[in-house]
Amino acid sequence: MIELRDVRKAFNQGRPNEFWAIRGVSLSLEANRITVLKGPSGSGKTTLLSMIGCLARPTEGRILLEDRLLSGLPERFLTEIRRQTFGFIFQQFNLIKGLSVLENVMLPAYPRGGPRRALEADAHELLAQFGLGDKAEYRVEWLSGGEAQRTAICRALINGPRVLIADEPTANLDTARSRDFMRIVGELKAAGKTVLLTSHDPEVYDAPQVDRVIEMRDGRVAGG
């Protein structure tokens, strides 16, 4: 589904502090699989994930989605592919305080410009699916850690993405909540989603739901 060909990423290229975060990564990532990029801080896993999700461009190399070259597309096309194809769960969840749970879930769908009533129905359906139906009008700052994470998952799914991307999703969760997250991820895979995660948490990369672990070291693939 997703193919990387000799992908490299430099920061501050051409300057004295030039740094190559990714140093020639080639990978094929299959659809409907849970893949974990494993490695210590600074290994390049988050940078690689951001390029796969079209949040950043490679300095060199190619990234393809179902044989369509992504890395050379103009930004306006890349934005549309990102919105349609990928859903993102960030380490800090990035929920917007002062807004309700329902409003947070709906936010990524606003650029689609569809009828608000249909969007609200989709959001309510997701919240009910993840046990948050009675929390729709709560402000997000009133949620527990597990509820905030499930809200972030609903927000990532609101546009019906084929690929779910999560960067260190259990970094701020205890063991029980980490295992609950992986259970949910397994259910999403069963529903046909492709899931890409970064983590140095054994509750994630050793979880039975995971199909493949790719170890990163110093911007390169060390195994997997």
N, C-alpha and C positions, 0 to 999 in steps of 0.2 A: 504493500500500500504506500509506504513512505520509503524513499531511498535517498541515502546520502552518499555522495561520491567525492572523496578526498576533500572534505569540508575543513576549512581553516577560518579562524576568527582572530583578528588583531585589534587591540585597543591602542590608541595614540600612535598609529602607524606613521613611520617616518620621523618620529621624535625620539629624543634620548631615552624616554621612559616607555618606548614601544614594548608591548607585551602580547604574546600569542597565547590566548586562552584555550583555543582549540587548534590542534596541530596535525591535521590530516586524518579525519575520521570518515570511514566508509562503512555504512550499515544498511541493512534492509530490515524494515520493521513491518511485520505482518499485521493484517487487519484482524479485529476481534481477538486480540491478545492483550494480556496485561504485561507490560515491560517496565522494569525498574532500572534506572540509571543509578548505580551505586558508587559512592566514593566519598572521600573526605572533603572538607571545605577547600575550595581552590582547585579541585580536580577538573573543573570545566563542565560538570553535569548540568548546572543551571543555564549556563551560556548555550550549551548544545540544545537543551530543551526549548529555550526561547527562539532559537533559529528554526527548529522543527515546527513550532507553533506560529511562525511568521511574525513574531514580535521583534525580531532582529534579522539582519541580513548577514550571510557569510562574507568574509573578505575574499576568500577564494573557494572554489569548488561549487558543486551543484546539489540542490535539494529538489526532489521530485515527489509529487503526490499523484499516484496512479498514472505515472508516465508524463505528467504535466510539469514542466519546469517552473518552479516557484521562485527561485532565487533571482531570476532576472526580470520578474514582472514589475510594471509600474506600481507605485504605492496604492493607487486607487483600486486596482484589481486585487492586490495583495490584501487590502483591508476587507474586501468583500469575501474573499476565500477564507480569511481568518474568521470572519463573523459566521459564515455558513458551516465551516468544517470543524472548528475547534471550540471547546469550552474550557475555561481556565479556573483552577482553584489555587489561590495564592497562599503562601505560608501564613500570612497574618489575616487571611480571609478577605481583607479590604472591604468589609461591609461599611456602608455610609451611615454614621450615627445621625440620629434625628429623623431618619426615615423609617418607615415600618418594614417589617419582614417582607410583606407583599411587594412594596415599592422597590426594595433592594433586588428581589428576584426578577422583577420586570425590567430593570434598567438596561441590560444588554440588548433587549428586544426593541427598544424605542426606535433605533435607526431603521428598522424594517418598515415602519410607518403603517402597520396594519391597524384594524379596529381595536380600540382599547378594551372593549368588552370581551373580545375573543382572547386578547392577551391576558386579561385578568383571569379568565376561565382556565387558561393553560397554566398560569402561575398557581392558582388554587389547587389544580389537579396535582401538580408536582409537590406542593406543600403537604397535601393529604397523603401522597405516596410515601413521603419521608417522615410521617408522624408529626407534622407541624401545622395541621389544618386549623387548630385552635390558637395558633400563634400569629396568624396572618397580619393582624393589626397591631401587634406588639412592636415597640421600637427595638431595634436590634441590640441596643446596649442593655436591654433587660434579659437577653438570652444567656443560657449557660454555654460553656465551651462546646459541648456536643451539639447543642441546638444551633449555635452560630456556624459550626462546620456543615451541618446538614442544610442550613440556609445557603451557604456558599455553593454546595453541590447543586441545589435547585437552581440557583442563578446560573451556574455553568451549563445547565441542561436546557435552559429556557428556549434557546434557538434550535434545539434538536440537533446538536453537533454529532458527527460520527466519531470524533476523537476527543477524549477527555484528557486534559493535561493538568498535572498537579505537582507543584514544586514543594518538596518537604512538607507534605500535608499533615504529618503527625508530629511535627517538631514541638508543638505546644500542647500536646495531648498526653494523657496518662495511658497506661498499657491497655486498660479496658476500652477506652475510646479509640485507641489506635486499631485494636482488633475489630471494633464495630465498624470503623471506616473501611477496613479491608473487606469485611463482609459485604458492605454496600457496593464496593468496587466489583466484587465478584458477581453481584446481582446485575450490575450495569453491563459487565461483559456478557452475561447470559442473555441480556436484552439486545445484544448485537454491537455494543460499543467497543471501541479500541481505547485502551487506557495506557498512558505514558506517565510514569512517576519518577521523581528524583527522591532519593532518601539515603541516609546512613543509619536508619533505624531497622534493627533486625525484625521488629514486628511487621515491617513492610516487606523487606526483600526476602525474608524467610517464610512469608505467609503462604499457605497452600494454594491460594488463588492465583499466585504469580506464575506466569508461563516462562518468563525469561529475565535473567539478571545480567546487565552489562556493566562491568566494572570500569570506572574511569580513573586514570592516574595522569596527572600533569598534562591534561588536555588531550590525552590519547585513550583509546580503548585498550584496557589491560586484559580483558577476557569477556566471555559471554557469547 
